[in-house]
Amino acid sequence: MNSQSFAGLLGAIVASIVMVVAIAYGPIGQFGKPAKPASIQQPAPGLQPVPAAPAPRGPVIREVPN
């Protein structure tokens, strides 16, 4: 067995492992995966969102005439 045939065999093994992992973790729809609920969370009625505090501002540098 020369080095080229050994490299081809090793490449085929690595490629098959990569394909199995890609199929196992890839986005193939709902095949073998539980269905996700399609509910949208609604905020509780009557609660108003609290406005965020304004971002802190740095010092104001003004030009002073000499």
Beta strands, then each sheet from edge to edge (+ up, - down):
end
